[in-house]
Each structure stands twice: as C-alpha cells, then as structure tokens.
C-alpha cells in the first residue's frame, strides 16, 4: 500500500501535464484554422482589388505630388 502513496503524485503530475499539452494542442489547431480563414479572406480581397476597374486607390495612400 505504501507504493501507492509514492505513485499518486507522479500520476497526478502526469495527468496535469497531459491536460496542459492537450489544451495547447487544441489552441494551436484553433489558431491555425483562424489564420487560414484570415488568409483566405485577405487573398479574396486582394484578388477583388486587383481585378477592380478604375483609378481608385484601395489602400487609401493616394498623395498628390
């Protein structure tokens, strides 16, 4: 029974580590999905600006010299 007392802290620490790593992995995959959505949106916006007609400056940096 004494060996169980020695194993409980190790098992507890292992479980804590498991849940922390699981949380980090899920956060990483969520961040990657959000980044991919943002990049798709930016790419679609760039294509629409590139194909737009006219002399309008889409970036708002038009300066007269």
PyMOL Python script that loads the backbone (N, CA, C, O; Angstrom):
from pymol import cmd

cmd.read_pdbstr("""\
ATOM      1  N   UNK A   1       0.809  -1.191   0.000  1.00  0.00           N
ATOM      2  CA  UNK A   1       0.000   0.000   0.000  1.00  0.00           C
ATOM      3  C   UNK A   1       0.860   1.268   0.000  1.00  0.00           C
ATOM      4  O   UNK A   1       0.434   2.319  -0.477  1.00  0.00           O
ATOM      5  N   UNK A   2       2.062   1.154   0.535  1.00  0.00           N
ATOM      6  CA  UNK A   2       2.946   2.318   0.569  1.00  0.00           C
ATOM      7  C   UNK A   2       3.394   2.729  -0.830  1.00  0.00           C
ATOM      8  O   UNK A   2       3.660   3.906  -1.071  1.00  0.00           O
ATOM      9  N   UNK A   3       3.479   1.776  -1.750  1.00  0.00           N
ATOM     10  CA  UNK A   3       3.900   2.110  -3.109  1.00  0.00           C
ATOM     11  C   UNK A   3       2.843   2.977  -3.802  1.00  0.00           C
ATOM     12  O   UNK A   3       3.185   3.773  -4.676  1.00  0.00           O
ATOM     13  N   UNK A   4       1.575   2.838  -3.428  1.00  0.00           N
ATOM     14  CA  UNK A   4       0.525   3.694  -3.994  1.00  0.00           C
ATOM     15  C   UNK A   4       0.716   5.146  -3.583  1.00  0.00           C
ATOM     16  O   UNK A   4       0.473   6.059  -4.373  1.00  0.00           O
ATOM     17  N   UNK A   5       1.151   5.355  -2.350  1.00  0.00           N
ATOM     18  CA  UNK A   5       1.400   6.712  -1.875  1.00  0.00           C
ATOM     19  C   UNK A   5       2.518   7.356  -2.703  1.00  0.00           C
ATOM     20  O   UNK A   5       2.501   8.564  -2.941  1.00  0.00           O
ATOM     21  N   UNK A   6       3.474   6.558  -3.132  1.00  0.00           N
ATOM     22  CA  UNK A   6       4.560   7.073  -3.965  1.00  0.00           C
ATOM     23  C   UNK A   6       4.138   7.299  -5.409  1.00  0.00           C
ATOM     24  O   UNK A   6       4.723   8.137  -6.095  1.00  0.00           O
ATOM     25  N   UNK A   7       3.137   6.570  -5.882  1.00  0.00           N
ATOM     26  CA  UNK A   7       2.698   6.703  -7.269  1.00  0.00           C
ATOM     27  C   UNK A   7       1.677   7.819  -7.485  1.00  0.00           C
ATOM     28  O   UNK A   7       1.595   8.377  -8.579  1.00  0.00           O
ATOM     29  N   UNK A   8       0.915   8.144  -6.474  1.00  0.00           N
ATOM     30  CA  UNK A   8      -0.152   9.140  -6.620  1.00  0.00           C
ATOM     31  C   UNK A   8       0.381  10.498  -7.096  1.00  0.00           C
ATOM     32  O   UNK A   8      -0.208  11.064  -8.017  1.00  0.00           O
ATOM     33  N   UNK A   9       1.452  11.052  -6.529  1.00  0.00           N
ATOM     34  CA  UNK A   9       1.946  12.341  -7.036  1.00  0.00           C
ATOM     35  C   UNK A   9       2.414  12.262  -8.493  1.00  0.00           C
ATOM     36  O   UNK A   9       2.197  13.193  -9.269  1.00  0.00           O
ATOM     37  N   UNK A  10       3.053  11.156  -8.858  1.00  0.00           N
ATOM     38  CA  UNK A  10       3.512  11.007 -10.239  1.00  0.00           C
ATOM     39  C   UNK A  10       2.336  10.911 -11.200  1.00  0.00           C
ATOM     40  O   UNK A  10       2.353  11.516 -12.272  1.00  0.00           O
ATOM     41  N   UNK A  11       1.324  10.156 -10.821  1.00  0.00           N
ATOM     42  CA  UNK A  11       0.137  10.040 -11.666  1.00  0.00           C
ATOM     43  C   UNK A  11      -0.574  11.387 -11.762  1.00  0.00           C
ATOM     44  O   UNK A  11      -1.027  11.777 -12.839  1.00  0.00           O
ATOM     45  N   UNK A  12      -0.672  12.088 -10.655  1.00  0.00           N
ATOM     46  CA  UNK A  12      -1.298  13.415 -10.661  1.00  0.00           C
ATOM     47  C   UNK A  12      -0.544  14.392 -11.548  1.00  0.00           C
ATOM     48  O   UNK A  12      -1.151  15.131 -12.323  1.00  0.00           O
ATOM     49  N   UNK A  13       0.776  14.395 -11.435  1.00  0.00           N
ATOM     50  CA  UNK A  13       1.583  15.290 -12.272  1.00  0.00           C
ATOM     51  C   UNK A  13       1.456  14.907 -13.742  1.00  0.00           C
ATOM     52  O   UNK A  13       1.409  15.777 -14.612  1.00  0.00           O
ATOM     53  N   UNK A  14       1.401  13.612 -14.016  1.00  0.00           N
ATOM     54  CA  UNK A  14       1.225  13.151 -15.393  1.00  0.00           C
ATOM     55  C   UNK A  14      -0.105  13.593 -15.975  1.00  0.00           C
ATOM     56  O   UNK A  14      -0.177  14.001 -17.134  1.00  0.00           O
ATOM     57  N   UNK A  15      -1.155  13.511 -15.176  1.00  0.00           N
ATOM     58  CA  UNK A  15      -2.470  13.959 -15.646  1.00  0.00           C
ATOM     59  C   UNK A  15      -2.497  15.464 -15.893  1.00  0.00           C
ATOM     60  O   UNK A  15      -3.066  15.926 -16.882  1.00  0.00           O
ATOM     61  N   UNK A  16      -1.883  16.221 -14.996  1.00  0.00           N
ATOM     62  CA  UNK A  16      -1.821  17.670 -15.188  1.00  0.00           C
ATOM     63  C   UNK A  16      -1.058  17.993 -16.471  1.00  0.00           C
ATOM     64  O   UNK A  16      -1.499  18.828 -17.261  1.00  0.00           O
ATOM     65  N   UNK A  17       0.074  17.342 -16.681  1.00  0.00           N
ATOM     66  CA  UNK A  17       0.852  17.560 -17.899  1.00  0.00           C
ATOM     67  C   UNK A  17       0.046  17.178 -19.136  1.00  0.00           C
ATOM     68  O   UNK A  17       0.067  17.895 -20.136  1.00  0.00           O
ATOM     69  N   UNK A  18      -0.663  16.056 -19.074  1.00  0.00           N
ATOM     70  CA  UNK A  18      -1.484  15.613 -20.202  1.00  0.00           C
ATOM     71  C   UNK A  18      -2.524  16.670 -20.562  1.00  0.00           C
ATOM     72  O   UNK A  18      -2.683  17.006 -21.735  1.00  0.00           O
ATOM     73  N   UNK A  19      -3.234  17.197 -19.565  1.00  0.00           N
ATOM     74  CA  UNK A  19      -4.275  18.179 -19.850  1.00  0.00           C
ATOM     75  C   UNK A  19      -3.698  19.503 -20.350  1.00  0.00           C
ATOM     76  O   UNK A  19      -4.306  20.163 -21.193  1.00  0.00           O
ATOM     77  N   UNK A  20      -2.542  19.891 -19.842  1.00  0.00           N
ATOM     78  CA  UNK A  20      -1.903  21.120 -20.335  1.00  0.00           C
ATOM     79  C   UNK A  20      -1.488  20.954 -21.790  1.00  0.00           C
ATOM     80  O   UNK A  20      -1.739  21.840 -22.606  1.00  0.00           O
ATOM     81  N   UNK A  21      -0.861  19.838 -22.124  1.00  0.00           N
ATOM     82  CA  UNK A  21      -0.440  19.607 -23.509  1.00  0.00           C
ATOM     83  C   UNK A  21      -1.638  19.470 -24.444  1.00  0.00           C
ATOM     84  O   UNK A  21      -1.594  19.931 -25.584  1.00  0.00           O
ATOM     85  N   UNK A  22      -2.697  18.846 -23.966  1.00  0.00           N
ATOM     86  CA  UNK A  22      -3.920  18.717 -24.764  1.00  0.00           C
ATOM     87  C   UNK A  22      -4.522  20.094 -25.040  1.00  0.00           C
ATOM     88  O   UNK A  22      -4.950  20.379 -26.158  1.00  0.00           O
ATOM     89  N   UNK A  23      -4.550  20.943 -24.013  1.00  0.00           N
ATOM     90  CA  UNK A  23      -5.073  22.296 -24.175  1.00  0.00           C
ATOM     91  C   UNK A  23      -4.233  23.087 -25.183  1.00  0.00           C
ATOM     92  O   UNK A  23      -4.777  23.801 -26.025  1.00  0.00           O
ATOM     93  N   UNK A  24      -2.906  22.956 -25.091  1.00  0.00           N
ATOM     94  CA  UNK A  24      -2.020  23.670 -26.011  1.00  0.00           C
ATOM     95  C   UNK A  24      -2.218  23.187 -27.441  1.00  0.00           C
ATOM     96  O   UNK A  24      -2.228  23.997 -28.368  1.00  0.00           O
ATOM     97  N   UNK A  25      -2.374  21.889 -27.631  1.00  0.00           N
ATOM     98  CA  UNK A  25      -2.561  21.335 -28.965  1.00  0.00           C
ATOM     99  C   UNK A  25      -3.873  21.822 -29.574  1.00  0.00           C
ATOM    100  O   UNK A  25      -3.918  22.173 -30.753  1.00  0.00           O
ATOM    101  N   UNK A  26      -4.923  21.844 -28.789  1.00  0.00           N
ATOM    102  CA  UNK A  26      -6.212  22.329 -29.298  1.00  0.00           C
ATOM    103  C   UNK A  26      -6.154  23.817 -29.608  1.00  0.00           C
ATOM    104  O   UNK A  26      -6.729  24.264 -30.600  1.00  0.00           O
ATOM    105  N   UNK A  27      -5.476  24.579 -28.783  1.00  0.00           N
ATOM    106  CA  UNK A  27      -5.341  26.014 -29.038  1.00  0.00           C
ATOM    107  C   UNK A  27      -4.558  26.247 -30.320  1.00  0.00           C
ATOM    108  O   UNK A  27      -4.889  27.149 -31.091  1.00  0.00           O
ATOM    109  N   UNK A  28      -3.528  25.450 -30.558  1.00  0.00           N
ATOM    110  CA  UNK A  28      -2.726  25.584 -31.766  1.00  0.00           C
ATOM    111  C   UNK A  28      -3.553  25.269 -33.002  1.00  0.00           C
ATOM    112  O   UNK A  28      -3.477  25.994 -33.994  1.00  0.00           O
ATOM    113  N   UNK A  29      -4.337  24.204 -32.961  1.00  0.00           N
ATOM    114  CA  UNK A  29      -5.144  23.851 -34.130  1.00  0.00           C
ATOM    115  C   UNK A  29      -6.229  24.894 -34.383  1.00  0.00           C
ATOM    116  O   UNK A  29      -6.562  25.174 -35.535  1.00  0.00           O
ATOM    117  N   UNK A  30      -6.781  25.467 -33.319  1.00  0.00           N
ATOM    118  CA  UNK A  30      -7.775  26.527 -33.475  1.00  0.00           C
ATOM    119  C   UNK A  30      -7.138  27.768 -34.084  1.00  0.00           C
ATOM    120  O   UNK A  30      -7.730  28.415 -34.948  1.00  0.00           O
ATOM    121  N   UNK A  31      -5.933  28.099 -33.635  1.00  0.00           N
ATOM    122  CA  UNK A  31      -5.228  29.259 -34.180  1.00  0.00           C
ATOM    123  C   UNK A  31      -4.899  29.054 -35.654  1.00  0.00           C
ATOM    124  O   UNK A  31      -5.032  29.980 -36.454  1.00  0.00           O
ATOM    125  N   UNK A  32      -4.473  27.859 -36.013  1.00  0.00           N
ATOM    126  CA  UNK A  32      -4.169  27.576 -37.417  1.00  0.00           C
ATOM    127  C   UNK A  32      -5.408  27.706 -38.295  1.00  0.00           C
ATOM    128  O   UNK A  32      -5.329  28.235 -39.404  1.00  0.00           O
ATOM    129  N   UNK A  33      -6.545  27.229 -37.810  1.00  0.00           N
ATOM    130  CA  UNK A  33      -7.789  27.342 -38.576  1.00  0.00           C
ATOM    131  C   UNK A  33      -8.191  28.807 -38.741  1.00  0.00           C
ATOM    132  O   UNK A  33      -8.613  29.217 -39.822  1.00  0.00           O
ATOM    133  N   UNK A  34      -8.063  29.589 -37.682  1.00  0.00           N
ATOM    134  CA  UNK A  34      -8.399  31.015 -37.755  1.00  0.00           C
ATOM    135  C   UNK A  34      -7.454  31.742 -38.704  1.00  0.00           C
ATOM    136  O   UNK A  34      -7.887  32.596 -39.479  1.00  0.00           O
ATOM    137  N   UNK A  35      -6.180  31.412 -38.648  1.00  0.00           N
ATOM    138  CA  UNK A  35      -5.208  32.041 -39.549  1.00  0.00           C
ATOM    139  C   UNK A  35      -5.515  31.686 -41.001  1.00  0.00           C
ATOM    140  O   UNK A  35      -5.416  32.541 -41.881  1.00  0.00           O
ATOM    141  N   UNK A  36      -5.884  30.439 -41.257  1.00  0.00           N
ATOM    142  CA  UNK A  36      -6.207  30.017 -42.618  1.00  0.00           C
ATOM    143  C   UNK A  36      -7.434  30.773 -43.133  1.00  0.00           C
ATOM    144  O   UNK A  36      -7.455  31.198 -44.288  1.00  0.00           O
ATOM    145  N   UNK A  37      -8.449  30.943 -42.292  1.00  0.00           N
ATOM    146  CA  UNK A  37      -9.630  31.710 -42.692  1.00  0.00           C
ATOM    147  C   UNK A  37      -9.267  33.154 -43.000  1.00  0.00           C
ATOM    148  O   UNK A  37      -9.754  33.725 -43.976  1.00  0.00           O
ATOM    149  N   UNK A  38      -8.417  33.742 -42.178  1.00  0.00           N
ATOM    150  CA  UNK A  38      -7.997  35.123 -42.391  1.00  0.00           C
ATOM    151  C   UNK A  38      -7.207  35.260 -43.685  1.00  0.00           C
ATOM    152  O   UNK A  38      -7.403  36.217 -44.433  1.00  0.00           O
ATOM    153  N   UNK A  39      -6.318  34.311 -43.953  1.00  0.00           N
ATOM    154  CA  UNK A  39      -5.527  34.363 -45.181  1.00  0.00           C
ATOM    155  C   UNK A  39      -6.406  34.196 -46.417  1.00  0.00           C
ATOM    156  O   UNK A  39      -6.167  34.851 -47.432  1.00  0.00           O
ATOM    157  N   UNK A  40      -7.413  33.335 -46.351  1.00  0.00           N
ATOM    158  CA  UNK A  40      -8.341  33.178 -47.479  1.00  0.00           C
ATOM    159  C   UNK A  40      -9.108  34.466 -47.720  1.00  0.00           C
ATOM    160  O   UNK A  40      -9.297  34.873 -48.867  1.00  0.00           O
ATOM    161  N   UNK A  41      -9.554  35.111 -46.647  1.00  0.00           N
ATOM    162  CA  UNK A  41     -10.284  36.363 -46.770  1.00  0.00           C
ATOM    163  C   UNK A  41      -9.399  37.451 -47.369  1.00  0.00           C
ATOM    164  O   UNK A  41      -9.838  38.201 -48.242  1.00  0.00           O
ATOM    165  N   UNK A  42      -8.165  37.537 -46.906  1.00  0.00           N
ATOM    166  CA  UNK A  42      -7.239  38.545 -47.432  1.00  0.00           C
ATOM    167  C   UNK A  42      -6.916  38.279 -48.896  1.00  0.00           C
ATOM    168  O   UNK A  42      -6.809  39.216 -49.689  1.00  0.00           O
ATOM    169  N   UNK A  43      -6.761  37.021 -49.258  1.00  0.00           N
ATOM    170  CA  UNK A  43      -6.468  36.684 -50.651  1.00  0.00           C
ATOM    171  C   UNK A  43      -7.650  37.041 -51.554  1.00  0.00           C
ATOM    172  O   UNK A  43      -7.457  37.562 -52.652  1.00  0.00           O
ATOM    173  N   UNK A  44      -8.861  36.763 -51.097  1.00  0.00           N
ATOM    174  CA  UNK A  44     -10.054  37.118 -51.879  1.00  0.00           C
ATOM    175  C   UNK A  44     -10.161  38.633 -52.025  1.00  0.00           C
ATOM    176  O   UNK A  44     -10.497  39.133 -53.099  1.00  0.00           O
ATOM    177  N   UNK A  45      -9.876  39.365 -50.949  1.00  0.00           N
ATOM    178  CA  UNK A  45      -9.909  40.827 -51.021  1.00  0.00           C
ATOM    179  C   UNK A  45      -8.868  41.340 -52.003  1.00  0.00           C
ATOM    180  O   UNK A  45      -9.153  42.240 -52.794  1.00  0.00           O
ATOM    181  N   UNK A  46      -7.664  40.777 -51.963  1.00  0.00           N
ATOM    182  CA  UNK A  46      -6.605  41.226 -52.865  1.00  0.00           C
ATOM    183  C   UNK A  46      -6.990  40.959 -54.313  1.00  0.00           C
ATOM    184  O   UNK A  46      -6.770  41.803 -55.182  1.00  0.00           O
ATOM    185  N   UNK A  47      -7.567  39.780 -54.578  1.00  0.00           N
ATOM    186  CA  UNK A  47      -7.991  39.473 -55.946  1.00  0.00           C
ATOM    187  C   UNK A  47      -9.061  40.450 -56.418  1.00  0.00           C
ATOM    188  O   UNK A  47      -9.033  40.886 -57.569  1.00  0.00           O
ATOM    189  N   UNK A  48     -10.006  40.799 -55.543  1.00  0.00           N
ATOM    190  CA  UNK A  48     -11.056  41.738 -55.938  1.00  0.00           C
ATOM    191  C   UNK A  48     -10.475  43.124 -56.196  1.00  0.00           C
ATOM    192  O   UNK A  48     -10.913  43.812 -57.117  1.00  0.00           O
ATOM    193  N   UNK A  49      -9.510  43.538 -55.408  1.00  0.00           N
ATOM    194  CA  UNK A  49      -8.862  44.837 -55.624  1.00  0.00           C
ATOM    195  C   UNK A  49      -8.054  44.809 -56.914  1.00  0.00           C
ATOM    196  O   UNK A  49      -8.060  45.777 -57.674  1.00  0.00           O
ATOM    197  N   UNK A  50      -7.369  43.719 -57.158  1.00  0.00           N
ATOM    198  CA  UNK A  50      -6.533  43.593 -58.352  1.00  0.00           C
ATOM    199  C   UNK A  50      -7.380  43.623 -59.624  1.00  0.00           C
ATOM    200  O   UNK A  50      -6.958  44.177 -60.639  1.00  0.00           O
ATOM    201  N   UNK A  51      -8.559  43.037 -59.570  1.00  0.00           N
ATOM    202  CA  UNK A  51      -9.418  42.970 -60.753  1.00  0.00           C
ATOM    203  C   UNK A  51     -10.373  44.150 -60.866  1.00  0.00           C
ATOM    204  O   UNK A  51     -11.132  44.226 -61.832  1.00  0.00           O
ATOM    205  N   UNK A  52     -10.358  45.066 -59.915  1.00  0.00           N
ATOM    206  CA  UNK A  52     -11.281  46.202 -59.931  1.00  0.00           C
ATOM    207  C   UNK A  52     -10.894  47.184 -61.029  1.00  0.00           C
ATOM    208  O   UNK A  52      -9.718  47.364 -61.344  1.00  0.00           O
ATOM    209  N   UNK A  53     -11.907  47.810 -61.599  1.00  0.00           N
ATOM    210  CA  UNK A  53     -11.669  48.835 -62.616  1.00  0.00           C
ATOM    211  C   UNK A  53     -11.588  50.198 -61.943  1.00  0.00           C
ATOM    212  O   UNK A  53     -12.067  50.386 -60.824  1.00  0.00           O
ATOM    213  N   UNK A  54     -10.983  51.128 -62.632  1.00  0.00           N
ATOM    214  CA  UNK A  54     -10.937  52.492 -62.126  1.00  0.00           C
ATOM    215  C   UNK A  54      -9.578  52.848 -61.558  1.00  0.00           C
ATOM    216  O   UNK A  54      -8.649  52.041 -61.537  1.00  0.00           O
ATOM    217  N   UNK A  55      -9.497  54.096 -61.094  1.00  0.00           N
ATOM    218  CA  UNK A  55      -8.243  54.607 -60.564  1.00  0.00           C
ATOM    219  C   UNK A  55      -8.304  54.780 -59.057  1.00  0.00           C
ATOM    220  O   UNK A  55      -7.434  55.415 -58.461  1.00  0.00           O
ATOM    221  N   UNK A  56      -9.316  54.222 -58.454  1.00  0.00           N
ATOM    222  CA  UNK A  56      -9.477  54.342 -57.003  1.00  0.00           C
ATOM    223  C   UNK A  56      -8.310  53.640 -56.310  1.00  0.00           C
ATOM    224  O   UNK A  56      -7.929  52.531 -56.686  1.00  0.00           O
ATOM    225  N   UNK A  57      -7.752  54.294 -55.301  1.00  0.00           N
ATOM    226  CA  UNK A  57      -6.649  53.710 -54.540  1.00  0.00           C
ATOM    227  C   UNK A  57      -7.221  52.919 -53.372  1.00  0.00           C
ATOM    228  O   UNK A  57      -7.723  53.523 -52.424  1.00  0.00           O
ATOM    229  N   UNK A  58      -7.166  51.589 -53.405  1.00  0.00           N
ATOM    230  CA  UNK A  58      -7.802  50.785 -52.364  1.00  0.00           C
ATOM    231  C   UNK A  58      -7.108  50.871 -51.011  1.00  0.00           C
ATOM    232  O   UNK A  58      -7.696  50.531 -49.984  1.00  0.00           O
ATOM    233  N   UNK A  59      -5.873  51.319 -51.009  1.00  0.00           N
ATOM    234  CA  UNK A  59      -5.121  51.352 -49.763  1.00  0.00           C
ATOM    235  C   UNK A  59      -5.226  52.696 -49.057  1.00  0.00           C
ATOM    236  O   UNK A  59      -4.772  52.832 -47.921  1.00  0.00           O
ATOM    237  N   UNK A  60      -5.816  53.689 -49.710  1.00  0.00           N
ATOM    238  CA  UNK A  60      -6.010  54.988 -49.089  1.00  0.00           C
ATOM    239  C   UNK A  60      -4.728  55.763 -48.901  1.00  0.00           C
ATOM    240  O   UNK A  60      -4.630  56.582 -47.986  1.00  0.00           O
ATOM    241  N   UNK A  61      -3.737  55.523 -49.750  1.00  0.00           N
ATOM    242  CA  UNK A  61      -2.452  56.213 -49.618  1.00  0.00           C
ATOM    243  C   UNK A  61      -2.202  57.154 -50.790  1.00  0.00           C
ATOM    244  O   UNK A  61      -1.064  57.543 -51.051  1.00  0.00           O
ATOM    245  N   UNK A  62      -3.248  57.511 -51.480  1.00  0.00           N
ATOM    246  CA  UNK A  62      -3.096  58.363 -52.647  1.00  0.00           C
ATOM    247  C   UNK A  62      -2.666  59.763 -52.213  1.00  0.00           C
ATOM    248  O   UNK A  62      -3.369  60.440 -51.462  1.00  0.00           O
ATOM    249  N   UNK A  63      -1.512  60.178 -52.694  1.00  0.00           N
ATOM    250  CA  UNK A  63      -0.997  61.510 -52.384  1.00  0.00           C
ATOM    251  C   UNK A  63      -0.649  62.199 -53.690  1.00  0.00           C
ATOM    252  O   UNK A  63      -0.104  61.576 -54.601  1.00  0.00           O
ATOM    253  N   UNK A  64      -0.958  63.472 -53.783  1.00  0.00           N
ATOM    254  CA  UNK A  64      -0.598  64.231 -54.976  1.00  0.00           C
ATOM    255  C   UNK A  64       0.776  64.827 -54.777  1.00  0.00           C
ATOM    256  O   UNK A  64       1.096  65.359 -53.714  1.00  0.00           O
ATOM    257  N   UNK A  65       1.578  64.729 -55.814  1.00  0.00           N
ATOM    258  CA  UNK A  65       2.949  65.251 -55.718  1.00  0.00           C
ATOM    259  C   UNK A  65       3.097  66.470 -56.565  1.00  0.00           C
ATOM    260  O   UNK A  65       4.177  67.057 -56.618  1.00  0.00           O
TER     261      UNK A  65
END
""", "prot")
cmd.dss("prot")
cmd.show_as("cartoon", "prot")
cmd.util.cbc("prot")
cmd.orient("prot")
